[in-house]
Amino acid sequence: MNYVHLVTPITKYIKSQLRPCSDDLTTIATLKSLAQLSNYPIGVKLAIQRNGLIIQPPGVWQSFSRTLWQDSSEDIALLKVPIDKAIDLYTRDREIGTLIRQARNGLIHLKKSYHKESLVFITLELYIKNLDI
């Protein structure tokens, strides 16, 4: 029996039950996840699921997972709020600077996974510029 026709409706239902991600991504947790990206090979992607960041190393599972959960590279826009909060936090507490620089390096590494003409690449460049402290 072929169950493929059930995957999309089930996935849409599960995603509809999750709260909006950008409101719940905590600044520090986001920065830590972004900082970890430098430790992964080129081709790594981010998924925003269940109100958190999931690092997806390149490979067969990445493609399957992104298709199953209908992850979109445009979800990267949801990082704007935590990144803006990190910048605001830095203006009040300079000790977070090291973590921000590591997160920036992670975004630089993530940018290598996308084509230069893509919207994601341009968005990542903006985030990198904003985190240049």
Backbone as XML, in Angstrom:
<?xml version="1.0"?>
<chain id="A" units="angstrom">
  <residue number="1" name="MET">
    <atom name="N" x="0.846" y="-1.178" z="0.000"/>
    <atom name="CA" x="0.000" y="0.000" z="0.000"/>
    <atom name="C" x="0.893" y="1.244" z="0.000"/>
  </residue>
  <residue number="2" name="ASN">
    <atom name="N" x="0.532" y="2.241" z="-0.760"/>
    <atom name="CA" x="1.308" y="3.470" z="-0.890"/>
    <atom name="C" x="0.740" y="4.533" z="0.058"/>
  </residue>
  <residue number="3" name="TYR">
    <atom name="N" x="1.571" y="4.962" z="1.010"/>
    <atom name="CA" x="1.140" y="5.944" z="2.003"/>
    <atom name="C" x="1.669" y="7.345" z="1.724"/>
  </residue>
  <residue number="4" name="VAL">
    <atom name="N" x="2.335" y="7.530" z="0.591"/>
    <atom name="CA" x="2.948" y="8.813" z="0.281"/>
    <atom name="C" x="1.908" y="9.934" z="0.277"/>
  </residue>
  <residue number="5" name="HIS">
    <atom name="N" x="0.718" y="9.674" z="-0.193"/>
    <atom name="CA" x="-0.322" y="10.704" z="-0.264"/>
    <atom name="C" x="-0.737" y="11.212" z="1.124"/>
  </residue>
  <residue number="6" name="LEU">
    <atom name="N" x="-0.391" y="10.482" z="2.181"/>
    <atom name="CA" x="-0.728" y="10.905" z="3.544"/>
    <atom name="C" x="0.324" y="11.822" z="4.166"/>
  </residue>
  <residue number="7" name="VAL">
    <atom name="N" x="1.530" y="11.806" z="3.633"/>
    <atom name="CA" x="2.631" y="12.540" z="4.255"/>
    <atom name="C" x="2.373" y="14.041" z="4.286"/>
  </residue>
  <residue number="8" name="THR">
    <atom name="N" x="1.988" y="14.627" z="3.172"/>
    <atom name="CA" x="1.808" y="16.081" z="3.116"/>
    <atom name="C" x="0.708" y="16.561" z="4.064"/>
  </residue>
  <residue number="9" name="PRO">
    <atom name="N" x="-0.485" y="15.968" z="4.076"/>
    <atom name="CA" x="-1.512" y="16.443" z="5.014"/>
    <atom name="C" x="-1.107" y="16.279" z="6.480"/>
  </residue>
  <residue number="10" name="ILE">
    <atom name="N" x="-0.438" y="15.192" z="6.794"/>
    <atom name="CA" x="-0.003" y="14.963" z="8.176"/>
    <atom name="C" x="1.046" y="15.992" z="8.570"/>
  </residue>
  <residue number="11" name="THR">
    <atom name="N" x="1.985" y="16.234" z="7.687"/>
    <atom name="CA" x="3.031" y="17.217" z="7.963"/>
    <atom name="C" x="2.430" y="18.601" z="8.130"/>
  </residue>
  <residue number="12" name="LYS">
    <atom name="N" x="1.509" y="18.976" z="7.269"/>
    <atom name="CA" x="0.860" y="20.294" z="7.385"/>
    <atom name="C" x="0.127" y="20.417" z="8.716"/>
  </residue>
  <residue number="13" name="TYR">
    <atom name="N" x="-0.534" y="19.355" z="9.145"/>
    <atom name="CA" x="-1.243" y="19.392" z="10.420"/>
    <atom name="C" x="-0.275" y="19.581" z="11.581"/>
  </residue>
  <residue number="14" name="ILE">
    <atom name="N" x="0.806" y="18.812" z="11.578"/>
    <atom name="CA" x="1.792" y="18.914" z="12.667"/>
    <atom name="C" x="2.366" y="20.327" z="12.721"/>
  </residue>
  <residue number="15" name="LYS">
    <atom name="N" x="2.746" y="20.875" z="11.577"/>
    <atom name="CA" x="3.300" y="22.227" z="11.544"/>
    <atom name="C" x="2.271" y="23.259" z="12.013"/>
  </residue>
  <residue number="16" name="SER">
    <atom name="N" x="0.998" y="23.042" z="11.716"/>
    <atom name="CA" x="-0.026" y="24.006" z="12.117"/>
    <atom name="C" x="-0.221" y="24.029" z="13.630"/>
  </residue>
  <residue number="17" name="GLN">
    <atom name="N" x="0.177" y="22.953" z="14.301"/>
    <atom name="CA" x="0.029" y="22.873" z="15.744"/>
    <atom name="C" x="1.198" y="23.498" z="16.503"/>
  </residue>
  <residue number="18" name="LEU">
    <atom name="N" x="2.257" y="23.829" z="15.808"/>
    <atom name="CA" x="3.428" y="24.431" z="16.445"/>
    <atom name="C" x="3.221" y="25.933" z="16.570"/>
  </residue>
  <residue number="19" name="ARG">
    <atom name="N" x="3.722" y="26.490" z="17.647"/>
    <atom name="CA" x="3.639" y="27.932" z="17.827"/>
    <atom name="C" x="4.607" y="28.613" z="16.871"/>
  </residue>
  <residue number="20" name="PRO">
    <atom name="N" x="4.395" y="29.902" z="16.556"/>
    <atom name="CA" x="5.320" y="30.608" z="15.674"/>
    <atom name="C" x="6.738" y="30.576" z="16.229"/>
  </residue>
  <residue number="21" name="CYS">
    <atom name="N" x="7.687" y="30.277" z="15.369"/>
    <atom name="CA" x="9.059" y="30.055" z="15.799"/>
    <atom name="C" x="9.778" y="31.320" z="16.218"/>
  </residue>
  <residue number="22" name="SER">
    <atom name="N" x="9.632" y="32.381" z="15.452"/>
    <atom name="CA" x="10.467" y="33.556" z="15.693"/>
    <atom name="C" x="10.213" y="34.166" z="17.069"/>
  </residue>
  <residue number="23" name="ASP">
    <atom name="N" x="9.038" y="34.004" z="17.618"/>
    <atom name="CA" x="8.749" y="34.561" z="18.934"/>
    <atom name="C" x="9.385" y="33.749" z="20.052"/>
  </residue>
  <residue number="24" name="ASP">
    <atom name="N" x="9.651" y="32.483" z="19.806"/>
    <atom name="CA" x="10.097" y="31.594" z="20.858"/>
    <atom name="C" x="11.583" y="31.251" z="20.814"/>
  </residue>
  <residue number="25" name="LEU">
    <atom name="N" x="12.244" y="31.596" z="19.724"/>
    <atom name="CA" x="13.675" y="31.319" z="19.657"/>
    <atom name="C" x="14.377" y="32.257" z="20.631"/>
  </residue>
  <residue number="26" name="THR">
    <atom name="N" x="14.984" y="31.699" z="21.627"/>
    <atom name="CA" x="15.677" y="32.558" z="22.571"/>
    <atom name="C" x="16.979" y="33.027" z="21.956"/>
  </residue>
  <residue number="27" name="THR">
    <atom name="N" x="17.365" y="34.199" z="22.323"/>
    <atom name="CA" x="18.544" y="34.817" z="21.742"/>
    <atom name="C" x="19.800" y="34.000" z="21.974"/>
  </residue>
  <residue number="28" name="ILE">
    <atom name="N" x="20.039" y="33.606" z="23.194"/>
    <atom name="CA" x="21.275" y="32.874" z="23.514"/>
    <atom name="C" x="21.281" y="31.510" z="22.841"/>
  </residue>
  <residue number="29" name="ALA">
    <atom name="N" x="20.173" y="30.793" z="22.883"/>
    <atom name="CA" x="20.107" y="29.471" z="22.245"/>
    <atom name="C" x="20.325" y="29.589" z="20.740"/>
  </residue>
  <residue number="30" name="THR">
    <atom name="N" x="19.779" y="30.628" z="20.143"/>
    <atom name="CA" x="19.967" y="30.848" z="18.711"/>
    <atom name="C" x="21.430" y="31.118" z="18.404"/>
  </residue>
  <residue number="31" name="LEU">
    <atom name="N" x="22.060" y="31.987" z="19.185"/>
    <atom name="CA" x="23.470" y="32.299" z="18.966"/>
    <atom name="C" x="24.341" y="31.051" z="19.118"/>
  </residue>
  <residue number="32" name="LYS">
    <atom name="N" x="24.033" y="30.224" z="20.106"/>
    <atom name="CA" x="24.802" y="28.986" z="20.309"/>
    <atom name="C" x="24.657" y="28.045" z="19.113"/>
  </residue>
  <residue number="33" name="SER">
    <atom name="N" x="23.443" y="27.900" z="18.610"/>
    <atom name="CA" x="23.225" y="27.033" z="17.451"/>
    <atom name="C" x="23.946" y="27.573" z="16.223"/>
  </residue>
  <residue number="34" name="LEU">
    <atom name="N" x="23.874" y="28.875" z="16.023"/>
    <atom name="CA" x="24.552" y="29.477" z="14.877"/>
    <atom name="C" x="26.064" y="29.309" z="14.995"/>
  </residue>
  <residue number="35" name="ALA">
    <atom name="N" x="26.580" y="29.432" z="16.202"/>
    <atom name="CA" x="28.022" y="29.273" z="16.417"/>
    <atom name="C" x="28.476" y="27.854" z="16.073"/>
  </residue>
  <residue number="36" name="GLN">
    <atom name="N" x="27.625" y="26.870" z="16.306"/>
    <atom name="CA" x="27.973" y="25.472" z="16.032"/>
    <atom name="C" x="28.080" y="25.169" z="14.537"/>
  </residue>
  <residue number="37" name="LEU">
    <atom name="N" x="27.492" y="26.002" z="13.703"/>
    <atom name="CA" x="27.488" y="25.736" z="12.264"/>
    <atom name="C" x="28.893" y="25.625" z="11.676"/>
  </residue>
  <residue number="38" name="SER">
    <atom name="N" x="29.848" y="26.329" z="12.254"/>
    <atom name="CA" x="31.223" y="26.299" z="11.749"/>
    <atom name="C" x="31.836" y="24.906" z="11.851"/>
  </residue>
  <residue number="39" name="ASN">
    <atom name="N" x="31.299" y="24.052" z="12.697"/>
    <atom name="CA" x="31.836" y="22.709" z="12.895"/>
    <atom name="C" x="31.290" y="21.681" z="11.913"/>
  </residue>
  <residue number="40" name="TYR">
    <atom name="N" x="30.413" y="22.117" z="11.009"/>
    <atom name="CA" x="29.778" y="21.204" z="10.065"/>
    <atom name="C" x="30.341" y="21.413" z="8.663"/>
  </residue>
  <residue number="41" name="PRO">
    <atom name="N" x="30.234" y="20.396" z="7.806"/>
    <atom name="CA" x="30.736" y="20.553" z="6.433"/>
    <atom name="C" x="29.855" y="21.511" z="5.621"/>
  </residue>
  <residue number="42" name="ILE">
    <atom name="N" x="30.433" y="22.016" z="4.544"/>
    <atom name="CA" x="29.664" y="22.872" z="3.645"/>
    <atom name="C" x="28.494" y="22.062" z="3.108"/>
  </residue>
  <residue number="43" name="GLY">
    <atom name="N" x="27.349" y="22.683" z="3.044"/>
    <atom name="CA" x="26.122" y="21.998" z="2.647"/>
    <atom name="C" x="25.156" y="21.877" z="3.811"/>
  </residue>
  <residue number="44" name="VAL">
    <atom name="N" x="25.623" y="22.240" z="5.006"/>
    <atom name="CA" x="24.777" y="22.202" z="6.187"/>
    <atom name="C" x="23.609" y="23.174" z="5.987"/>
  </residue>
  <residue number="45" name="LYS">
    <atom name="N" x="22.456" y="22.827" z="6.539"/>
    <atom name="CA" x="21.270" y="23.681" z="6.454"/>
    <atom name="C" x="20.670" y="23.808" z="7.852"/>
  </residue>
  <residue number="46" name="LEU">
    <atom name="N" x="19.860" y="24.828" z="8.017"/>
    <atom name="CA" x="19.127" y="25.036" z="9.265"/>
    <atom name="C" x="17.655" y="24.773" z="9.024"/>
  </residue>
  <residue number="47" name="ALA">
    <atom name="N" x="17.032" y="24.164" z="9.979"/>
    <atom name="CA" x="15.582" y="24.021" z="9.969"/>
    <atom name="C" x="15.061" y="24.641" z="11.251"/>
  </residue>
  <residue number="48" name="ILE">
    <atom name="N" x="13.946" y="25.295" z="11.143"/>
    <atom name="CA" x="13.318" y="25.871" z="12.330"/>
    <atom name="C" x="12.050" y="25.071" z="12.569"/>
  </residue>
  <residue number="49" name="GLN">
    <atom name="N" x="12.115" y="24.241" z="13.610"/>
    <atom name="CA" x="11.009" y="23.353" z="13.948"/>
    <atom name="C" x="10.832" y="23.325" z="15.453"/>
  </residue>
  <residue number="50" name="ARG">
    <atom name="N" x="9.603" y="23.159" z="15.846"/>
    <atom name="CA" x="9.300" y="23.032" z="17.276"/>
    <atom name="C" x="9.967" y="24.141" z="18.082"/>
  </residue>
  <residue number="51" name="ASN">
    <atom name="N" x="9.912" y="25.335" z="17.542"/>
    <atom name="CA" x="10.401" y="26.524" z="18.235"/>
    <atom name="C" x="11.894" y="26.490" z="18.541"/>
  </residue>
  <residue number="52" name="GLY">
    <atom name="N" x="12.646" y="25.832" z="17.697"/>
    <atom name="CA" x="14.090" y="25.796" z="17.872"/>
    <atom name="C" x="14.790" y="25.573" z="16.550"/>
  </residue>
  <residue number="53" name="LEU">
    <atom name="N" x="16.094" y="25.728" z="16.589"/>
    <atom name="CA" x="16.907" y="25.504" z="15.399"/>
    <atom name="C" x="17.394" y="24.064" z="15.373"/>
  </residue>
  <residue number="54" name="ILE">
    <atom name="N" x="17.320" y="23.459" z="14.213"/>
    <atom name="CA" x="17.838" y="22.114" z="14.022"/>
    <atom name="C" x="18.892" y="22.206" z="12.933"/>
  </residue>
  <residue number="55" name="ILE">
    <atom name="N" x="20.099" y="21.752" z="13.255"/>
    <atom name="CA" x="21.180" y="21.750" z="12.288"/>
    <atom name="C" x="21.097" y="20.458" z="11.494"/>
  </residue>
  <residue number="56" name="GLN">
    <atom name="N" x="21.040" y="20.583" z="10.174"/>
    <atom name="CA" x="20.914" y="19.425" z="9.305"/>
    <atom name="C" x="22.187" y="19.281" z="8.466"/>
  </residue>
  <residue number="57" name="PRO">
    <atom name="N" x="23.046" y="18.330" z="8.831"/>
    <atom name="CA" x="24.255" y="18.102" z="8.029"/>
    <atom name="C" x="23.875" y="17.641" z="6.619"/>
  </residue>
  <residue number="58" name="PRO">
    <atom name="N" x="24.761" y="17.865" z="5.650"/>
    <atom name="CA" x="24.443" y="17.424" z="4.296"/>
    <atom name="C" x="24.348" y="15.899" z="4.214"/>
  </residue>
  <residue number="59" name="GLY">
    <atom name="N" x="23.530" y="15.443" z="3.309"/>
    <atom name="CA" x="23.373" y="14.008" z="3.122"/>
    <atom name="C" x="21.948" y="13.642" z="2.755"/>
  </residue>
  <residue number="60" name="VAL">
    <atom name="N" x="21.695" y="12.368" z="2.654"/>
    <atom name="CA" x="20.385" y="11.871" z="2.255"/>
    <atom name="C" x="19.311" y="12.270" z="3.265"/>
  </residue>
  <residue number="61" name="TRP">
    <atom name="N" x="19.631" y="12.179" z="4.539"/>
    <atom name="CA" x="18.639" y="12.496" z="5.565"/>
    <atom name="C" x="18.210" y="13.954" z="5.489"/>
  </residue>
  <residue number="62" name="GLN">
    <atom name="N" x="19.144" y="14.862" z="5.154"/>
    <atom name="CA" x="18.812" y="16.281" z="5.059"/>
    <atom name="C" x="17.715" y="16.494" z="4.018"/>
  </residue>
  <residue number="63" name="SER">
    <atom name="N" x="17.885" y="15.931" z="2.863"/>
    <atom name="CA" x="16.902" y="16.091" z="1.793"/>
    <atom name="C" x="15.557" y="15.486" z="2.183"/>
  </residue>
  <residue number="64" name="PHE">
    <atom name="N" x="15.596" y="14.281" z="2.745"/>
    <atom name="CA" x="14.368" y="13.610" z="3.166"/>
    <atom name="C" x="13.651" y="14.418" z="4.241"/>
  </residue>
  <residue number="65" name="SER">
    <atom name="N" x="14.402" y="14.865" z="5.240"/>
    <atom name="CA" x="13.828" y="15.613" z="6.347"/>
    <atom name="C" x="13.229" y="16.938" z="5.885"/>
  </residue>
  <residue number="66" name="ARG">
    <atom name="N" x="13.947" y="17.650" z="5.027"/>
    <atom name="CA" x="13.450" y="18.943" z="4.547"/>
    <atom name="C" x="12.181" y="18.765" z="3.715"/>
  </residue>
  <residue number="67" name="THR">
    <atom name="N" x="12.103" y="17.678" z="2.968"/>
    <atom name="CA" x="10.899" y="17.401" z="2.189"/>
    <atom name="C" x="9.751" y="17.010" z="3.102"/>
  </residue>
  <residue number="68" name="LEU">
    <atom name="N" x="10.015" y="16.116" z="4.036"/>
    <atom name="CA" x="8.979" y="15.638" z="4.945"/>
    <atom name="C" x="8.374" y="16.771" z="5.762"/>
  </residue>
  <residue number="69" name="TRP">
    <atom name="N" x="9.222" y="17.633" z="6.331"/>
    <atom name="CA" x="8.755" y="18.708" z="7.192"/>
    <atom name="C" x="8.477" y="19.990" z="6.424"/>
  </residue>
  <residue number="70" name="GLN">
    <atom name="N" x="8.616" y="19.931" z="5.099"/>
    <atom name="CA" x="8.374" y="21.087" z="4.233"/>
    <atom name="C" x="9.165" y="22.303" z="4.693"/>
  </residue>
  <residue number="71" name="ASP">
    <atom name="N" x="10.428" y="22.047" z="5.052"/>
    <atom name="CA" x="11.314" y="23.143" z="5.428"/>
    <atom name="C" x="11.609" y="23.976" z="4.197"/>
  </residue>
  <residue number="72" name="SER">
    <atom name="N" x="11.707" y="25.248" z="4.421"/>
    <atom name="CA" x="12.000" y="26.159" z="3.324"/>
    <atom name="C" x="13.223" y="26.985" z="3.681"/>
  </residue>
  <residue number="73" name="SER">
    <atom name="N" x="14.043" y="27.239" z="2.696"/>
    <atom name="CA" x="15.204" y="28.088" z="2.950"/>
    <atom name="C" x="14.761" y="29.501" z="3.314"/>
  </residue>
  <residue number="74" name="GLU">
    <atom name="N" x="13.545" y="29.859" z="2.974"/>
    <atom name="CA" x="13.026" y="31.183" z="3.317"/>
    <atom name="C" x="12.730" y="31.324" z="4.805"/>
  </residue>
  <residue number="75" name="ASP">
    <atom name="N" x="12.703" y="30.205" z="5.530"/>
    <atom name="CA" x="12.495" y="30.257" z="6.982"/>
    <atom name="C" x="13.637" y="30.999" z="7.677"/>
  </residue>
  <residue number="76" name="ILE">
    <atom name="N" x="14.739" y="31.206" z="6.967"/>
    <atom name="CA" x="15.887" y="31.910" z="7.532"/>
    <atom name="C" x="15.480" y="33.309" z="8.002"/>
  </residue>
  <residue number="77" name="ALA">
    <atom name="N" x="14.416" y="33.843" z="7.426"/>
    <atom name="CA" x="13.927" y="35.166" z="7.824"/>
    <atom name="C" x="13.482" y="35.188" z="9.287"/>
  </residue>
  <residue number="78" name="LEU">
    <atom name="N" x="13.135" y="34.018" z="9.826"/>
    <atom name="CA" x="12.702" y="33.947" z="11.218"/>
    <atom name="C" x="13.845" y="34.207" z="12.202"/>
  </residue>
  <residue number="79" name="LEU">
    <atom name="N" x="15.068" y="34.240" z="11.709"/>
    <atom name="CA" x="16.214" y="34.531" z="12.582"/>
    <atom name="C" x="16.376" y="36.019" z="12.854"/>
  </residue>
  <residue number="80" name="LYS">
    <atom name="N" x="15.650" y="36.844" z="12.135"/>
    <atom name="CA" x="15.809" y="38.289" z="12.288"/>
    <atom name="C" x="15.551" y="38.755" z="13.719"/>
  </residue>
  <residue number="81" name="VAL">
    <atom name="N" x="14.489" y="38.264" z="14.312"/>
    <atom name="CA" x="14.131" y="38.712" z="15.665"/>
    <atom name="C" x="15.219" y="38.347" z="16.679"/>
  </residue>
  <residue number="82" name="PRO">
    <atom name="N" x="15.668" y="37.077" z="16.748"/>
    <atom name="CA" x="16.715" y="36.774" z="17.724"/>
    <atom name="C" x="18.039" y="37.491" z="17.432"/>
  </residue>
  <residue number="83" name="ILE">
    <atom name="N" x="18.350" y="37.704" z="16.161"/>
    <atom name="CA" x="19.585" y="38.412" z="15.835"/>
    <atom name="C" x="19.477" y="39.877" z="16.265"/>
  </residue>
  <residue number="84" name="ASP">
    <atom name="N" x="18.347" y="40.489" z="16.016"/>
    <atom name="CA" x="18.146" y="41.877" z="16.469"/>
    <atom name="C" x="18.221" y="41.971" z="17.993"/>
  </residue>
  <residue number="85" name="LYS">
    <atom name="N" x="17.653" y="40.972" z="18.670"/>
    <atom name="CA" x="17.724" y="40.961" z="20.137"/>
    <atom name="C" x="19.159" y="40.784" z="20.614"/>
  </residue>
  <residue number="86" name="ALA">
    <atom name="N" x="19.950" y="39.995" z="19.892"/>
    <atom name="CA" x="21.357" y="39.794" z="20.261"/>
    <atom name="C" x="22.126" y="41.110" z="20.152"/>
  </residue>
  <residue number="87" name="ILE">
    <atom name="N" x="21.860" y="41.857" z="19.110"/>
    <atom name="CA" x="22.521" y="43.154" z="18.931"/>
    <atom name="C" x="22.122" y="44.092" z="20.055"/>
  </residue>
  <residue number="88" name="ASP">
    <atom name="N" x="20.843" y="44.098" z="20.394"/>
    <atom name="CA" x="20.373" y="44.935" z="21.489"/>
    <atom name="C" x="21.006" y="44.508" z="22.815"/>
  </residue>
  <residue number="89" name="LEU">
    <atom name="N" x="21.104" y="43.213" z="23.026"/>
    <atom name="CA" x="21.721" y="42.682" z="24.242"/>
    <atom name="C" x="23.187" y="43.085" z="24.325"/>
  </residue>
  <residue number="90" name="TYR">
    <atom name="N" x="23.873" y="43.072" z="23.196"/>
    <atom name="CA" x="25.294" y="43.431" z="23.164"/>
    <atom name="C" x="25.505" y="44.890" z="23.577"/>
  </residue>
  <residue number="91" name="THR">
    <atom name="N" x="24.563" y="45.752" z="23.223"/>
    <atom name="CA" x="24.713" y="47.160" z="23.608"/>
    <atom name="C" x="24.637" y="47.329" z="25.127"/>
  </residue>
  <residue number="92" name="ARG">
    <atom name="N" x="24.013" y="46.360" z="25.801"/>
    <atom name="CA" x="23.898" y="46.428" z="27.256"/>
    <atom name="C" x="24.899" y="45.541" z="27.989"/>
  </residue>
  <residue number="93" name="ASP">
    <atom name="N" x="25.381" y="44.492" z="27.325"/>
    <atom name="CA" x="26.276" y="43.538" z="27.986"/>
    <atom name="C" x="27.349" y="43.084" z="27.002"/>
  </residue>
  <residue number="94" name="ARG">
    <atom name="N" x="28.516" y="43.667" z="27.079"/>
    <atom name="CA" x="29.605" y="43.389" z="26.124"/>
    <atom name="C" x="30.157" y="41.966" z="26.260"/>
  </residue>
  <residue number="95" name="GLU">
    <atom name="N" x="29.860" y="41.277" z="27.342"/>
    <atom name="CA" x="30.385" y="39.918" z="27.544"/>
    <atom name="C" x="29.830" y="38.924" z="26.524"/>
  </residue>
  <residue number="96" name="ILE">
    <atom name="N" x="28.726" y="39.245" z="25.908"/>
    <atom name="CA" x="28.126" y="38.348" z="24.928"/>
    <atom name="C" x="28.824" y="38.470" z="23.565"/>
  </residue>
  <residue number="97" name="GLY">
    <atom name="N" x="29.760" y="39.383" z="23.451"/>
    <atom name="CA" x="30.450" y="39.642" z="22.188"/>
    <atom name="C" x="31.106" y="38.418" z="21.578"/>
  </residue>
  <residue number="98" name="THR">
    <atom name="N" x="31.749" y="37.586" z="22.390"/>
    <atom name="CA" x="32.421" y="36.392" z="21.865"/>
    <atom name="C" x="31.407" y="35.452" z="21.218"/>
  </residue>
  <residue number="99" name="LEU">
    <atom name="N" x="30.278" y="35.243" z="21.873"/>
    <atom name="CA" x="29.248" y="34.363" z="21.319"/>
    <atom name="C" x="28.688" y="34.947" z="20.017"/>
  </residue>
  <residue number="100" name="ILE">
    <atom name="N" x="28.504" y="36.249" z="19.971"/>
    <atom name="CA" x="28.003" y="36.893" z="18.754"/>
    <atom name="C" x="29.003" y="36.714" z="17.611"/>
  </residue>
  <residue number="101" name="ARG">
    <atom name="N" x="30.287" y="36.872" z="17.890"/>
    <atom name="CA" x="31.303" y="36.687" z="16.841"/>
    <atom name="C" x="31.321" y="35.231" z="16.346"/>
  </residue>
  <residue number="102" name="GLN">
    <atom name="N" x="31.162" y="34.275" z="17.257"/>
    <atom name="CA" x="31.115" y="32.862" z="16.861"/>
    <atom name="C" x="29.863" y="32.586" z="16.019"/>
  </residue>
  <residue number="103" name="ALA">
    <atom name="N" x="28.742" y="33.178" z="16.395"/>
    <atom name="CA" x="27.507" y="33.011" z="15.623"/>
    <atom name="C" x="27.679" y="33.612" z="14.223"/>
  </residue>
  <residue number="104" name="ARG">
    <atom name="N" x="28.340" y="34.750" z="14.158"/>
    <atom name="CA" x="28.617" y="35.394" z="12.869"/>
    <atom name="C" x="29.466" y="34.470" z="11.991"/>
  </residue>
  <residue number="105" name="ASN">
    <atom name="N" x="30.485" y="33.855" z="12.575"/>
    <atom name="CA" x="31.323" y="32.913" z="11.820"/>
    <atom name="C" x="30.505" y="31.720" z="11.331"/>
  </residue>
  <residue number="106" name="GLY">
    <atom name="N" x="29.560" y="31.265" z="12.143"/>
    <atom name="CA" x="28.679" y="30.171" z="11.734"/>
    <atom name="C" x="27.816" y="30.563" z="10.545"/>
  </residue>
  <residue number="107" name="LEU">
    <atom name="N" x="27.328" y="31.805" z="10.546"/>
    <atom name="CA" x="26.532" y="32.277" z="9.417"/>
    <atom name="C" x="27.381" y="32.409" z="8.153"/>
  </residue>
  <residue number="108" name="ILE">
    <atom name="N" x="28.622" y="32.829" z="8.325"/>
    <atom name="CA" x="29.534" y="32.898" z="7.177"/>
    <atom name="C" x="29.716" y="31.508" z="6.576"/>
  </residue>
  <residue number="109" name="HIS">
    <atom name="N" x="29.851" y="30.517" z="7.439"/>
    <atom name="CA" x="29.999" y="29.130" z="6.973"/>
    <atom name="C" x="28.704" y="28.646" z="6.304"/>
  </residue>
  <residue number="110" name="LEU">
    <atom name="N" x="27.564" y="28.950" z="6.901"/>
    <atom name="CA" x="26.269" y="28.541" z="6.338"/>
    <atom name="C" x="26.071" y="29.162" z="4.959"/>
  </residue>
  <residue number="111" name="LYS">
    <atom name="N" x="26.521" y="30.380" z="4.783"/>
    <atom name="CA" x="26.359" y="31.097" z="3.515"/>
    <atom name="C" x="27.002" y="30.336" z="2.359"/>
  </residue>
  <residue number="112" name="LYS">
    <atom name="N" x="28.034" y="29.552" z="2.637"/>
    <atom name="CA" x="28.728" y="28.774" z="1.600"/>
    <atom name="C" x="27.841" y="27.668" z="1.027"/>
  </residue>
  <residue number="113" name="SER">
    <atom name="N" x="26.730" y="27.370" z="1.701"/>
    <atom name="CA" x="25.817" y="26.321" z="1.249"/>
    <atom name="C" x="24.807" y="26.819" z="0.222"/>
  </residue>
  <residue number="114" name="TYR">
    <atom name="N" x="24.810" y="28.121" z="-0.061"/>
    <atom name="CA" x="23.804" y="28.701" z="-0.942"/>
    <atom name="C" x="24.445" y="29.429" z="-2.120"/>
  </residue>
  <residue number="115" name="HIS">
    <atom name="N" x="23.690" y="29.542" z="-3.211"/>
    <atom name="CA" x="24.156" y="30.265" z="-4.390"/>
    <atom name="C" x="24.154" y="31.763" z="-4.109"/>
  </residue>
  <residue number="116" name="LYS">
    <atom name="N" x="25.101" y="32.458" z="-4.692"/>
    <atom name="CA" x="25.264" y="33.898" z="-4.451"/>
    <atom name="C" x="24.054" y="34.721" z="-4.875"/>
  </residue>
  <residue number="117" name="GLU">
    <atom name="N" x="23.287" y="34.232" z="-5.811"/>
    <atom name="CA" x="22.132" y="34.987" z="-6.291"/>
    <atom name="C" x="20.864" y="34.705" z="-5.487"/>
  </residue>
  <residue number="118" name="SER">
    <atom name="N" x="20.921" y="33.775" z="-4.561"/>
    <atom name="CA" x="19.702" y="33.381" z="-3.847"/>
    <atom name="C" x="19.331" y="34.387" z="-2.763"/>
  </residue>
  <residue number="119" name="LEU">
    <atom name="N" x="18.056" y="34.413" z="-2.455"/>
    <atom name="CA" x="17.548" y="35.300" z="-1.408"/>
    <atom name="C" x="18.140" y="34.932" z="-0.050"/>
  </residue>
  <residue number="120" name="VAL">
    <atom name="N" x="18.341" y="33.653" z="0.183"/>
    <atom name="CA" x="18.923" y="33.202" z="1.453"/>
    <atom name="C" x="20.337" y="33.749" z="1.605"/>
  </residue>
  <residue number="121" name="PHE">
    <atom name="N" x="21.127" y="33.681" z="0.547"/>
    <atom name="CA" x="22.505" y="34.181" z="0.571"/>
    <atom name="C" x="22.510" y="35.668" z="0.933"/>
  </residue>
  <residue number="122" name="ILE">
    <atom name="N" x="21.633" y="36.423" z="0.297"/>
    <atom name="CA" x="21.557" y="37.865" z="0.550"/>
    <atom name="C" x="21.102" y="38.138" z="1.976"/>
  </residue>
  <residue number="123" name="THR">
    <atom name="N" x="20.130" y="37.374" z="2.460"/>
    <atom name="CA" x="19.653" y="37.528" z="3.838"/>
    <atom name="C" x="20.760" y="37.217" z="4.830"/>
  </residue>
  <residue number="124" name="LEU">
    <atom name="N" x="21.507" y="36.143" z="4.570"/>
    <atom name="CA" x="22.620" y="35.788" z="5.454"/>
    <atom name="C" x="23.683" y="36.885" z="5.461"/>
  </residue>
  <residue number="125" name="GLU">
    <atom name="N" x="23.954" y="37.474" z="4.299"/>
    <atom name="CA" x="24.916" y="38.580" z="4.254"/>
    <atom name="C" x="24.464" y="39.740" z="5.130"/>
  </residue>
  <residue number="126" name="LEU">
    <atom name="N" x="23.170" y="40.031" z="5.119"/>
    <atom name="CA" x="22.630" y="41.100" z="5.963"/>
    <atom name="C" x="22.819" y="40.775" z="7.443"/>
  </residue>
  <residue number="127" name="TYR">
    <atom name="N" x="22.496" y="39.530" z="7.828"/>
    <atom name="CA" x="22.669" y="39.123" z="9.226"/>
    <atom name="C" x="24.140" y="39.199" z="9.640"/>
  </residue>
  <residue number="128" name="ILE">
    <atom name="N" x="25.024" y="38.768" z="8.753"/>
    <atom name="CA" x="26.455" y="38.794" z="9.042"/>
    <atom name="C" x="26.917" y="40.234" z="9.242"/>
  </residue>
  <residue number="129" name="LYS">
    <atom name="N" x="26.449" y="41.106" z="8.375"/>
    <atom name="CA" x="26.818" y="42.529" z="8.495"/>
    <atom name="C" x="26.296" y="43.106" z="9.818"/>
  </residue>
  <residue number="130" name="ASN">
    <atom name="N" x="25.066" y="42.752" z="10.167"/>
    <atom name="CA" x="24.480" y="43.263" z="11.418"/>
    <atom name="C" x="25.219" y="42.758" z="12.658"/>
  </residue>
  <residue number="131" name="LEU">
    <atom name="N" x="25.756" y="41.547" z="12.572"/>
    <atom name="CA" x="26.479" y="40.972" z="13.726"/>
    <atom name="C" x="27.944" y="41.342" z="13.751"/>
  </residue>
  <residue number="132" name="ASP">
    <atom name="N" x="28.378" y="42.190" z="12.853"/>
    <atom name="CA" x="29.777" y="42.616" z="12.814"/>
    <atom name="C" x="30.007" y="43.637" z="13.925"/>
  </residue>
  <residue number="133" name="ILE">
    <atom name="N" x="30.429" y="43.133" z="15.083"/>
    <atom name="CA" x="30.608" y="44.016" z="16.237"/>
    <atom name="C" x="32.081" y="44.261" z="16.513"/>
  </residue>
</chain>
